[in-house]
């Protein structure tokens, strides 16, 4: 039950420390896998504390507290819980603070959250105590409230923006000078430490830190300022993240990433180099101020890149032999009790002896790996993966659960490392639903990502289906920079099927995702290529779209027909939570099939296993469909309750199904489009 500031104060003045941030996974499988990843990263990287995020308006309250409990109680990690205050009831804020106290959490990162929109979020049928408290408008209101109701029990952190905060999702007016008076007030209201937004421009951070430390108010003279850094997980992620956060990427950094943007592995490797350089530069900047230097990493629930960065920049605190031994003992103590015929009493001494003898037990030798080696003599080792000389076999191996071995696993080394970092290349909602990082490529999650004024400027006041048809078609033709479900411009690959997508949207089938079929095109192809050189890439065509209920019933019959059912897979859901798929319906035969997993993009590369970065499956589709209809609802809220546009959009949402159709014939590039447009 330690405060972050107490832990920092206890460190040597010239030391460094790290903190790691995690978000609650979207799926149960991802949640389970994150627990193991957290345990591994905690032992390997030894963070001073961890952060757990909180969804705007309390949208992830239950899951955030569940994750915080795992960190604080199960893994014994000092935990900082994020807490937003806008568009929430005072009752929910009070409950979150009381739950944090009950879990032993003494650290809160006090945030505003989304801009206040009580009129949209408020349910008119809600009890008065559940009403949104409109007195919470800014983070300073939450800081003051926590101090008023809980005194100094909590250590409170607040956010700071080295390049200024862009409140309206637009960099105009964004500046440190504009933010400073508010940051001073927020700090003097009771903040104990500052944690910054991610940045890549170290010159901007240098100016930020110097300005704060020399500020005439004295508010920042000694307060811990923890710089926030985000490992570069993919080219797509870094482009979207900087667009949404308005964090500037210096030209020299962007040119290095542009040079490798088609190869995810090279992007990540270059990204590690870039972040290591940023860390070393920040060390120089912070050395002007006495005291320990901290680094906060936005992990996006991934471990490989952040592990490389922290190790290469010497940010892992040193361990004593006693601490190292304790790690091995802790793992050994978790060996389950042997049970025979439902009884474990007579075998308890086996587990107890294992614990007691762990210190004196002879270490195994290097041949005792996951695959035993053959000891050879009289010739050189030809196959080091399963052969060893007698001299090698006599060398004691390190304990398998030592910190160094755990770090190697987090960095993806060996069989255990490949298993631990199997989801190392995130692909947003097209990734694997078992991944702790599923659904996120940047930490911002699904929302409109524009202000109300920008939404109206982009999309006007729709009152009929033809208005939405027109928005989607204009976006496809490059005449509109964003639609509610995509703030990105179309890539060159999508432009190859623009004509087909325009025809679908002209029918009122609003397409939110798609890709063309590709059959063995070289990985160096300027439009479809990706991954290492000398490889070949493949794609199944798919399309995802909103369709009116009456038209979905007709299309469903076609998809279940004997001529079609074995050539496609489909998933469909509506806002009410109804779900149907080719697995559940079983076509004409009516049998329920095993839930399918569809790799719709894959690549074959020299010396590598087949890589499948894009997957569509039931669990991931269900999770995404909830968010997709949530975005529909958020768009409706832009126009105010009772307005003509709000009523139309809510009606369209209720009368739509979100459908994803995958065509298995990737040799015939027109097969999917002929099916839907004939």
C-alpha positions in Angstrom: 0.0 0.0 0.0 2.8 2.4 -1.0 2.5 5.8 -2.5 4.4 6.5 -5.7 6.0 9.6 -4.3 7.3 7.7 -1.3 8.8 5.0 -3.5 10.5 7.7 -5.6 11.8 9.5 -2.6 13.4 6.2 -1.3 15.4 5.8 -4.5 19.1 6.9 -4.8 19.3 10.4 -6.3 21.1 9.2 -9.4 18.9 6.2 -10.2 16.3 5.6 -12.9 12.9 3.9 -12.7 10.1 2.8 -15.0 6.4 2.5 -14.9 4.2 0.5 -17.2 0.6 1.2 -18.4 -2.0 -1.4 -19.3 -5.7 -1.3 -20.3 -8.4 -3.8 -19.6 -8.6 -6.3 -22.5 -11.8 -6.4 -24.5 -12.2 -10.2 -24.4 -12.1 -12.8 -21.5 -9.3 -14.7 -23.3 -7.3 -11.5 -23.6 -7.8 -10.8 -19.9 -6.6 -14.2 -18.9 -3.5 -13.9 -21.1 -2.7 -10.4 -19.8 -2.4 -11.8 -16.3 0.5 -14.1 -17.3 2.1 -11.2 -19.3 1.9 -8.9 -16.3 3.5 -11.4 -14.1 6.3 -12.0 -16.6 7.0 -8.3 -17.2 6.9 -7.5 -13.5 9.6 -10.0 -12.8 11.7 -9.2 -15.8 11.5 -5.4 -15.9 10.9 -4.5 -12.2 8.7 -1.5 -12.7 8.3 0.9 -9.7 4.6 0.9 -10.4 2.0 0.1 -13.0 -1.0 2.2 -14.3 -4.4 0.8 -15.2 -6.5 2.9 -17.6 -10.2 4.0 -17.1 -12.6 4.4 -19.9 -14.2 7.7 -20.5 -17.5 8.1 -18.6 -16.6 5.1 -16.5 -17.2 2.8 -19.5 -14.6 0.3 -18.3 -15.1 0.8 -14.6 -15.7 -2.9 -13.7 -12.9 -4.3 -15.9 -10.5 -1.5 -14.8 -11.0 -2.4 -11.1 -10.6 -6.1 -11.9 -7.3 -5.5 -13.6 -6.2 -3.2 -10.8 -7.0 -5.9 -8.3 -4.8 -8.4 -10.2 -1.9 -5.9 -10.2 -2.2 -4.8 -6.6 -3.3 -7.9 -4.8 -2.2 -10.9 -6.9 1.0 -9.6 -8.3 1.9 -7.2 -5.4 2.6 -4.3 -7.8 2.1 -0.8 -6.6 -0.8 0.3 -8.8 -2.0 3.7 -10.0 -5.6 3.7 -11.1 -6.7 6.2 -13.8 -9.9 8.0 -13.0 -11.9 10.3 -15.2 -14.6 12.6 -13.9 -16.7 14.1 -16.8 -20.0 12.5 -17.8 -20.1 10.4 -14.6 -22.2 10.5 -11.5 -20.7 11.5 -8.2 -21.9 8.1 -6.9 -19.7 6.3 -9.5 -16.7 8.4 -8.6 -17.2 7.8 -4.9 -17.5 4.1 -5.5 -14.4 3.9 -7.6 -12.4 5.7 -4.9 -13.8 3.4 -2.2 -13.1 0.3 -4.2 -9.5 1.5 -4.8 -9.1 1.9 -1.0 -10.5 -1.5 -0.4 -8.0 -3.0 -2.8 -5.1 -1.2 -1.1 -4.5 1.2 -4.0 -3.2 4.5 -2.9 -2.4 6.2 -6.2 -4.8 7.9 -8.6 -4.1 9.6 -11.9 -6.9 12.3 -12.0 -8.1 13.0 -15.5 -10.9 14.9 -17.1 -12.0 12.4 -19.8 -14.1 13.4 -22.7 -15.5 16.9 -22.9 -18.6 17.3 -20.7 -21.8 16.3 -22.5 -24.2 15.5 -19.7 -27.3 16.1 -21.9 -26.3 13.3 -24.2 -25.0 10.8 -21.6 -27.8 11.3 -19.1 -30.6 8.7 -19.0 -33.9 10.6 -18.2 -35.1 7.5 -16.3 -32.1 7.2 -14.1 -32.3 7.7 -10.3 -31.2 11.1 -9.0 -28.1 9.7 -7.3 -27.0 8.2 -10.7 -27.3 11.5 -12.5 -24.2 12.9 -14.1 -22.6 15.5 -11.9 -22.0 18.5 -14.0 -19.8 20.2 -11.4 -17.0 17.9 -12.7 -15.8 19.8 -15.7 -12.0 19.7 -15.5 -9.4 17.4 -13.9 -8.8 20.1 -11.3 -12.4 19.5 -10.0 -11.5 15.8 -9.4 -8.2 16.7 -7.7 -10.0 19.0 -5.3 -12.8 16.5 -4.7 -10.3 13.7 -3.8 -8.4 16.0 -1.5 -11.7 17.2 0.1 -13.1 13.7 0.7 -10.0 11.6 1.3 -7.4 14.0 2.5 -3.9 12.9 1.8 -4.8 9.1 1.6 -4.2 9.1 -2.1 -1.1 10.1 -4.0 -2.6 12.1 -6.9 -1.0 12.4 -10.4 -2.2 14.7 -13.2 -1.6 14.7 -16.9 0.7 17.2 -18.6 1.2 17.9 -22.3 4.8 18.8 -23.5 3.4 20.1 -26.8 0.1 21.5 -25.4 -3.3 19.9 -25.2 -5.5 19.9 -28.3 -9.0 19.9 -26.7 -10.9 19.9 -30.0 -9.0 17.2 -31.7 -7.2 19.8 -33.8 -3.8 21.3 -33.2 -4.9 24.9 -33.7 -4.4 26.8 -30.5 -2.3 23.9 -29.1 0.6 25.2 -27.1 2.5 24.8 -23.8 2.0 28.5 -23.0 -1.8 28.1 -23.3 -1.8 25.1 -21.0 0.6 26.4 -18.3 -1.9 28.4 -16.1 -4.2 25.4 -15.9 -1.4 23.1 -15.1 -0.2 25.4 -12.3 -3.7 25.5 -10.8 -4.1 21.7 -11.2 -0.8 21.1 -9.5 -1.4 23.6 -6.6 -4.9 22.0 -6.0 -3.1 18.9 -4.7 -1.2 17.0 -7.4 1.8 15.0 -6.2 3.3 14.1 -9.5 3.0 14.9 -13.3 2.8 12.3 -16.0 3.1 13.5 -19.6 1.4 12.6 -22.8 3.5 10.6 -25.2 6.0 12.6 -27.3 8.7 12.0 -29.9 10.1 15.5 -30.1 12.8 15.7 -27.5 13.4 19.4 -28.2 9.8 20.1 -27.3 10.2 18.0 -24.1 13.4 19.9 -23.2 11.6 23.2 -23.5 8.6 21.8 -21.5 10.8 20.5 -18.6 12.9 23.7 -18.5 9.8 25.9 -18.5 8.1 24.0 -15.7 11.2 23.8 -13.5 11.9 27.6 -13.8 8.2 28.7 -13.5 7.9 31.7 -11.2 5.1 30.0 -9.2 7.5 27.4 -7.9 4.8 24.8 -8.4 7.1 22.5 -10.4 10.4 23.0 -8.8 10.6 19.6 -7.1 7.5 17.7 -8.2 8.3 14.4 -10.0 7.7 14.9 -13.7 7.5 11.5 -15.4 7.8 11.5 -19.2 5.4 9.3 -21.2 6.8 7.2 -24.1 5.0 4.9 -26.5 7.0 2.1 -28.2 6.4 2.0 -31.9 4.5 -1.2 -32.5 3.6 -0.6 -36.2 3.6 2.1 -38.9 -0.2 2.2 -38.9 -0.2 2.7 -35.1 2.3 5.6 -35.1 0.5 7.5 -37.9 -2.9 7.2 -36.2 -1.5 7.9 -32.7 0.2 11.1 -33.6 -2.8 12.2 -35.6 -5.1 11.8 -32.6 -2.7 13.0 -29.9 -1.2 15.8 -32.1 2.3 14.7 -30.9 4.8 15.9 -33.5 7.1 13.4 -35.1 10.4 15.1 -36.2 11.1 14.7 -39.9 14.3 12.6 -39.3 12.3 10.0 -37.3 9.5 9.9 -39.8 11.9 9.4 -42.7 13.4 6.4 -40.9 10.0 4.8 -40.4 8.9 5.6 -44.0 11.9 3.7 -45.3 10.6 0.4 -43.7 6.9 1.0 -43.5 6.0 -2.1 -45.5 7.8 -4.5 -43.1 6.3 -4.6 -39.6 9.3 -6.3 -38.1 11.7 -3.7 -39.4 9.3 -0.9 -38.2 9.4 -2.4 -34.7 13.2 -2.7 -34.8 13.7 0.8 -36.0 11.1 1.9 -33.4 13.2 0.3 -30.6 16.2 2.2 -31.8 14.3 5.5 -31.9 12.9 5.1 -28.4 16.3 4.2 -27.0 17.7 7.4 -28.4 14.8 9.4 -26.9 15.4 7.8 -23.5 19.1 8.7 -23.6 18.3 12.3 -24.6 15.7 12.6 -21.8 18.2 11.3 -19.3 20.4 14.3 -20.3 17.5 16.7 -20.0 16.4 15.5 -16.6 19.9 15.4 -15.2 19.6 19.2 -14.7 17.2 18.5 -11.8 18.4 16.5 -8.7 16.6 13.3 -8.0 15.7 10.0 -9.7 14.6 10.0 -13.3 11.4 8.1 -14.3 10.1 6.8 -17.6 6.4 5.8 -18.1 5.8 3.4 -21.0 2.4 3.1 -22.7 2.7 -0.6 -23.4 -0.6 -1.2 -25.3 -0.5 -4.6 -23.4 2.5 -5.7 -25.5 5.8 -6.7 -24.0 8.5 -7.3 -26.6 9.4 -3.8 -27.8 9.2 -2.2 -24.3 11.4 -5.0 -22.9 14.1 -4.4 -25.5 14.0 -0.6 -24.8 14.1 -0.9 -21.1 17.0 -3.4 -21.2 19.1 -1.6 -23.8 18.8 1.8 -21.9 19.8 0.2 -18.6 16.5 1.1 -16.9 16.1 -2.3 -15.1 17.0 -1.9 -11.5 19.9 -4.1 -10.4 19.0 -7.2 -8.2 20.8 -8.6 -5.3 21.6 -12.4 -5.2 18.9 -12.7 -2.4 16.3 -11.0 -4.6 17.2 -13.2 -7.6 16.9 -16.3 -5.4 13.5 -15.1 -4.2 12.2 -15.0 -7.7 13.2 -18.6 -8.4 11.8 -19.7 -5.0 8.5 -17.8 -5.7 8.0 -19.7 -8.9 8.9 -23.0 -7.3 6.4 -22.5 -4.6 3.6 -22.4 -7.2 4.2 -26.1 -8.2 0.7 -27.6 -7.8 0.1 -30.4 -5.2 0.2 -33.9 -6.7 -3.2 -35.5 -6.4 -3.9 -39.2 -6.7 -7.5 -40.5 -6.3 -8.6 -37.1 -5.2 -6.2 -37.1 -2.1 -3.1 -35.0 -1.8 -2.2 -35.5 1.9 0.5 -38.2 1.6 2.1 -36.3 -1.3 2.3 -32.9 0.3 5.8 -33.6 1.5 6.9 -33.8 -2.2 5.9 -30.2 -2.8 7.3 -29.1 0.6 10.6 -30.8 0.0 10.8 -29.2 -3.4 10.5 -25.8 -1.8 12.9 -26.6 1.1 15.6 -28.0 -1.2 15.5 -25.3 -3.9 18.5 -23.5 -2.5 20.7 -26.6 -2.2 19.4 -28.4 -5.2 22.1 -29.0 -7.9 21.6 -26.9 -10.9 20.8 -28.7 -14.1 23.3 -28.4 -17.0 22.9 -26.7 -20.3 21.5 -29.8 -21.9 18.4 -29.6 -19.7 16.4 -27.3 -21.9 12.9 -27.7 -23.3 14.5 -30.3 -25.6 17.2 -32.6 -24.2 20.4 -32.6 -26.2 22.5 -35.5 -27.4 26.0 -35.5 -26.0 28.5 -36.1 -28.8 32.3 -36.6 -28.9 35.0 -36.8 -31.6 33.4 -34.3 -34.0 32.1 -30.7 -34.0 28.5 -30.0 -33.1 26.5 -30.0 -36.3 23.0 -29.3 -34.8 23.4 -27.1 -31.7 19.7 -27.1 -31.1 19.8 -30.8 -30.1 23.5 -31.7 -29.8 26.1 -30.7 -27.1 29.7 -31.6 -26.4 30.6 -33.3 -23.1 32.2 -30.0 -22.0 29.1 -28.0 -22.7 27.0 -30.6 -21.0 29.0 -30.1 -17.8 28.3 -26.4 -17.5 25.6 -25.6 -15.0 22.6 -23.8 -16.5 20.9 -20.8 -15.0 17.6 -21.4 -13.2 14.9 -21.3 -15.8 12.9 -18.7 -13.9 15.7 -16.3 -13.2 15.1 -12.6 -14.1 17.5 -12.8 -17.0 15.6 -15.8 -18.5 12.3 -14.1 -17.9 13.6 -11.0 -19.7 14.7 -13.2 -22.6 11.2 -14.7 -22.8 9.7 -11.2 -22.8 12.0 -10.3 -25.7 10.8 -13.2 -27.7 13.8 -15.5 -27.5 13.5 -19.2 -27.9 10.4 -21.4 -28.0 9.0 -19.9 -24.8 9.7 -16.4 -26.0 7.9 -17.0 -29.3 4.9 -18.4 -27.4 4.9 -15.4 -25.0 5.1 -12.8 -27.7 3.0 -14.5 -30.3 0.8 -11.4 -30.7 3.7 -9.0 -31.1 2.3 -7.4 -34.3 -1.0 -6.0 -33.4 -3.6 -5.4 -36.1 -6.3 -3.6 -34.2 -9.7 -5.3 -34.4 -8.3 -7.6 -37.1 -5.9 -9.2 -34.7 -6.5 -12.3 -32.6 -9.2 -12.0 -29.9 -7.0 -14.1 -27.5 -4.4 -11.3 -27.4 -4.3 -8.9 -24.4 -3.8 -6.2 -27.0 -6.8 -7.2 -29.2 -8.8 -4.3 -30.6 -6.2 -1.6 -29.9 -3.5 -0.2 -32.1 -2.9 3.1 -30.3 -4.8 3.2 -26.9 -7.5 5.6 -28.1 -10.1 3.0 -28.8 -13.3 3.5 -30.9 -15.1 6.8 -30.9 -15.8 9.6 -33.4 -12.4 11.2 -32.6 -13.7 14.6 -33.7 -15.5 17.5 -31.9 -19.2 18.2 -32.3 -18.4 21.2 -34.5 -16.1 19.1 -36.7 -18.7 16.3 -36.9 -21.4 18.7 -38.2 -18.9 20.3 -40.6 -18.0 16.9 -42.0 -21.3 15.1 -42.0 -24.0 17.8 -41.9 -27.5 17.0 -40.6 -28.5 13.6 -42.1 -32.3 13.0 -42.1 -32.6 10.2 -44.7 -30.7 7.1 -45.8 -29.6 8.8 -49.1 -27.7 11.4 -47.0 -25.6 8.6 -45.4 -25.2 6.9 -48.8 -23.7 10.1 -50.1 -21.3 10.5 -47.2 -19.9 7.0 -47.7 -19.6 7.5 -51.5 -17.8 10.8 -51.1 -15.4 9.2 -48.6 -14.6 6.5 -51.1 -14.0 9.0 -53.8 -11.6 11.0 -51.6 -14.0 14.0 -51.3 -14.5 13.5 -47.5 -11.6 13.0 -45.2 -13.5 10.9 -42.6 -16.7 9.0 -41.8 -17.7 8.1 -38.2 -16.2 4.6 -38.4 -12.9 5.7 -40.0 -10.9 8.8 -39.6 -8.3 7.5 -42.1 -8.1 8.2 -45.8 -8.4 5.2 -48.1 -5.2 3.3 -48.9 -4.0 2.3 -52.4 -5.2 -1.3 -51.9 -8.8 -0.2 -51.2 -8.7 2.1 -54.2 -8.5 -1.1 -56.4 -12.1 -2.0 -55.4 -13.6 1.5 -55.1 -16.0 0.9 -58.0 -17.5 -2.2 -56.2 -17.7 -0.4 -52.9 -19.4 2.6 -54.4 -22.1 0.3 -55.9 -22.7 -1.3 -52.6 -23.1 2.1 -50.8 -25.4 3.3 -53.6 -27.7 0.4 -52.5 -27.6 1.7 -48.9 -25.1 -1.0 -47.7 -22.7 1.2 -45.8 -19.2 -0.3 -46.0 -16.9 0.2 -43.0 -14.1 -2.3 -43.8 -13.0 -4.3 -46.9 -10.1 -5.8 -48.8 -9.6 -7.3 -52.2 -8.5 -10.8 -53.0 -4.8 -11.3 -53.7 -3.1 -14.5 -54.9 0.6 -14.8 -54.4 1.8 -11.3 -55.1 5.4 -10.5 -54.3 5.9 -8.9 -50.8 7.7 -6.0 -52.6 4.6 -5.0 -54.5 4.0 -1.2 -54.0 0.2 -1.7 -53.5 -0.4 -5.1 -51.9 3.1 -5.9 -50.6 4.1 -6.1 -46.9 6.6 -8.0 -44.8 10.2 -9.1 -45.5 11.6 -9.1 -49.1 11.5 -12.2 -51.3 8.1 -13.2 -49.9 4.6 -13.7 -51.3 1.3 -12.4 -49.9 -2.2 -13.7 -50.1 -5.6 -12.3 -49.2 -9.2 -13.4 -49.1 -11.7 -10.8 -50.2 -14.0 -9.6 -47.4 -16.4 -6.7 -46.8 -18.2 -5.4 -43.7 -21.2 -3.2 -43.9 -24.4 -2.0 -42.3 -27.5 -3.3 -44.1 -31.3 -2.7 -43.4 -33.0 -5.6 -41.6 -35.4 -6.4 -44.4 -32.5 -6.6 -47.0 -30.4 -8.7 -44.6 -33.1 -11.4 -44.5 -33.0 -11.7 -48.3 -29.2 -11.7 -48.3 -29.1 -14.3 -45.5 -31.1 -16.7 -47.6 -28.7 -16.3 -50.4 -25.7 -17.0 -48.2 -27.3 -20.1 -46.8 -28.2 -21.5 -50.2 -26.5 -24.7 -51.4 -24.7 -22.9 -54.2 -23.1 -20.4 -51.8 -22.8 -21.7 -48.3 -19.5 -23.6 -48.7 -17.7 -20.6 -50.5 -18.2 -18.0 -47.8 -18.1 -17.4 -44.0 -20.2 -14.6 -42.5 -20.9 -13.0 -39.1 -23.8 -10.6 -38.4 -25.1 -8.7 -35.4 -27.5 -5.9 -34.6 -27.7 -3.3 -31.9 -30.0 -5.4 -29.8 -27.3 -8.0 -29.5 -28.8 -10.6 -31.9 -26.1 -12.6 -33.6 -26.0 -15.1 -36.5 -23.1 -16.7 -38.4 -22.3 -19.3 -40.9 -21.1 -21.5 -38.0 -24.4 -21.2 -36.0 -26.8 -21.5 -38.9 -25.1 -24.3 -40.7 -26.7 -23.5 -44.0 -29.4 -25.8 -45.4 -28.3 -28.8 -43.3 -29.0 -26.8 -40.2 -26.1 -28.3 -38.2 -24.1 -26.1 -35.8 -20.5 -26.1 -36.8 -17.4 -25.5 -34.7 -16.7 -21.8 -34.5 -14.4 -20.8 -37.3 -11.3 -18.7 -37.4 -10.6 -17.1 -40.8 -7.1 -15.9 -41.7 -7.9 -13.4 -44.4 -4.3 -12.1 -44.9 -1.2 -14.3 -44.8 2.4 -14.1 -46.1 5.0 -16.7 -46.9 8.6 -15.5 -46.4 12.1 -17.2 -46.6 13.1 -18.8 -43.3 9.9 -17.9 -41.5 6.7 -19.6 -40.5 3.6 -18.4 -42.4 2.5 -15.1 -40.9 -1.2 -14.3 -40.6 -1.7 -10.7 -39.5 -5.4 -10.4 -40.3 -7.9 -12.7 -38.7 -11.7 -12.6 -38.5 -13.5 -14.8 -36.0 -16.7 -14.8 -33.9 -15.2 -13.4 -30.6 -13.5 -10.5 -32.3 -16.5 -9.7 -34.5 -18.9 -9.7 -31.5 -16.6 -7.4 -29.6 -16.2 -5.0 -32.5 -19.9 -5.0 -33.4 -20.7 -3.6 -29.9 -18.3 -0.8 -30.5 -19.5 -0.2 -34.1 -23.0 0.3 -32.9 -21.7 2.4 -30.1 -20.1 4.8 -32.6 -23.4 4.9 -34.4 -25.0 6.1 -31.1 -22.2 8.6 -30.5 -22.8 10.1 -33.9 -26.5 10.5 -33.1 -25.7 12.3 -29.8 -23.9 15.0 -31.7 -27.3 16.5 -32.8 -29.0 16.6 -29.4 -31.9 14.6 -28.1 -35.1 15.0 -30.0 -33.6 16.6 -33.1 -34.6 15.2 -36.5 -31.0 14.0 -37.2 -30.7 12.2 -33.8 -34.1 10.5 -34.3 -33.2 9.4 -37.8 -29.8 8.0 -36.8 -31.1 6.1 -33.8 -33.8 4.6 -36.0 -31.2 3.6 -38.7 -29.1 2.1 -36.0 -32.0 0.0 -34.6 -32.9 -1.2 -38.1 -29.4 -2.2 -39.2 -27.3 -5.3 -39.1 -23.6 -5.2 -39.2 -22.5 -8.0 -41.5 -19.0 -9.3 -42.4 -18.7 -11.7 -45.4 -15.5 -13.5 -46.3 -15.2 -15.2 -49.7 -12.8 -18.2 -49.7 -11.9 -18.1 -53.4 -8.9 -15.8 -53.3 -8.0 -16.9 -56.8 -11.0 -15.2 -58.4 -10.7 -11.6 -57.4 -14.3 -10.8 -58.5 -16.0 -13.7 -56.7 -17.2 -11.7 -53.6 -18.4 -8.7 -55.6 -20.2 -10.8 -58.2 -22.0 -12.5 -55.3 -23.2 -9.3 -53.7 -23.8 -7.1 -56.7 -25.5 -9.5 -59.2 
